[in-house]
């Protein structure tokens, strides 16, 4: 399957979902979702996966739902928003033995009005957060991350803001790079409006360029996921 760009009609379809966000409507239009969204998404995963191997040899690029493609139905059990159908289409490439959302990853999603790219891990769940804080107690690891973040700041590459206002237990302002303990996620990000590039095979090159520019953070996070505090 050759990737020739995302389908412009997919954006209108996502807007239709906003107006008809119920399972009956979606199942009656599932064939449109498969043609307008699922088909080009699978082709994108296959093509981008072949490119990303040059950056991350063990990258997982699985062109299927619950692989690199997110499910179209939302999990509403613990959400105030009970609309069942997603209007944000997510795609993920990851490396590591952990759950895909807790692994170093290259991410992309699109809505009817935005294309969003990210490299990193969007949220550290408690086990990974604990591992992260242990990892950066080693000054060598902390300095390596600090240098990456400083480099990105100078290059104009956006990084998420620290989540916590106070230092967690075990950290204080006198420690080198202690500010890193205030993060509960680490990822670069960029966004743009859907355009001619997005609707063509050139989307691969544009997205790959961003992923390549943020490779150092990806590699640092991959090493983090391999870290065993008991060793």
Secondary structure, 3 states (H helix, E strand, C coil): CCCCCCCHHHHHHHHHHHHCCCHHHHHHCHHHHHHHHHHHHHHHHHHHHHHHCCCCCCCECCCCECCCECCCECCCCCCCCCCCECCCEEEEEEECCCCHHHCEEEEEEECCCCEEEEEEECCCCHHHHHHHHHHCCCHHHHHHHHHHHHHHHHHCCEECCCCCCCCCCCCCCCCCCHHHHHCCCEEEEEEECCCCCCCCCHHHHHHHHHHHHCHHHHHHHHHHHHCCCCC
